[in-house]
Amino acid sequence: MAIRVTVWNEYIHEVEDPNVGRIYPKGIHGCIADFLTEAGFDVKTATLNMPEHGLTEDVLNNTDVLIWWGHIAHDKVSDEVVERVHQHVLDGMGLIVLHSGHASKIFRKVCGTRSSHLKWREAAEKEILWVIDPTHPIVDGLPDEKIIIPHEEMYGERFNIPTPDELVFISWFQGGEVFRSGVTYRRDKGKVFYFRPGHEAFPIYHMPIIQKVLINAVNWAAPGNIVNCQPGNPDPIVPFTIEDDGFDFKPVTHDH
Ligand code: ZN
């Protein structure tokens, strides 16, 4: 069965700014959904103004990987939906957070830090993303150790995230700053990838190399067959007896 992807977008810039609308006539979510569908995934989209932001329990139950793009309306996303998405991540749903999603409620919750804190500048600078982990599945098959984006918004360190489980990309920007542009986290059963590129004023998600990274990221973040590890207070797997050496042990009974 194909991996089921839901692409979530706040979908405001594309409607309100004609320049952005020209780059993404079907919205950023529409562009991402198109190339993921072409890659063989089972893709749906959801946007902010849909009931429950299009992220109902039913939708999330049928989502293996959720992709998140948001920027100017993070505070319009209801806490209830964020909590629901978070529970699904803990239960194994993959989460890919893009660009300005660094400040979204869901990414801040996943990080547990003020991940919105970073430097930024809109000056159409060149960005070079350097591959830091050439064995990582997210960079599988990339033709080079770097991705060059001719014009992007700059994000600079310090990026106030917890130390990543894996660092996949570091970016250099023309103005001198650097940034951890591709980072992963495990949260319970869920795999999380943050990927920096994707400012709405540049055609980033039309770039085949960026599409390749996101296709790889979906494959990586999908839960697969997760081993069922049970918490609890089990009897010994291997029965054993303890010699009576006079040590008087009385178990303390309490609930966890
Ligand atoms: Zn931006």
Boltz pocket constraint, residues with backbone or C-beta under 6 A from the ligand:
constraints:
  - pocket:
      binder: B
      contacts: [[A, 99], [A, 100], [A, 153], [A, 198], [A, 199], [A, 200]]
      max_distance: 6.0
